[in-house]
Amino acid sequence: MFFFDWGDIPLLSAKLFKYLSKDPNDWFQFAANRLFEAFAVCFFLTRNCFFNYVVYAVIRDLEVTGVNVTCEVLLVALVGLQTYWMFLIVQAVRRQKENGGVAEDVREKDD
């Protein structure tokens, strides 16, 4: 869990500035964009580099027992989820660049 918490700081700060922004060209939007970029870099380093190395070391060094194999399978599944989420972050960054620095929520809204 040590690797997963570092990205929360810039992400939550970016959301705060995004909510404070009234205009796509104001200072709050600029700060939100820079913090989101910091989040993306932090996410990539901590969850897709450092965590993957930890999973690799666990798989390499643990004995082959039923419990260990189960833990290894679950860790590899978590690596797959982290990779998918990184893909979604890259898509959000791409959308942000295409929309002039503003990335709106693209989730469906239930009425």
C-alpha positions, 0 to 999 in steps of 0.5 A: 500500500506504500506505493499506492498512496503517493498519487492521491496527493496531487490527484485530490489537489487537482480535483480541488482546483478543478472544482474552484475553476470557473473559466477554462483559462483561469489560474485554478484550471492551470493549477489543476492541469499541472497537478493532474500531470504530476499525478500521472507521472507519480502514478506511472512511477509508483504503480507501474514501475516500483510496484511491478518490481516488487511483484517481480521480486516476490514471484522470483523469491517466494517458495512455490506453495499453495498460499504463495501461488495464490498471492502471486496470482492476485498480485499479477491481477493487480498489476493488470488493473494498474496497467489498465488504469494507466491506459485510462490516465493516458486517454484522459491526458490525450483528451485534455490536450485535444480540448485545450487543457480542459478534461471534462468527465466523460462518464455517463450521467444517470438521470 
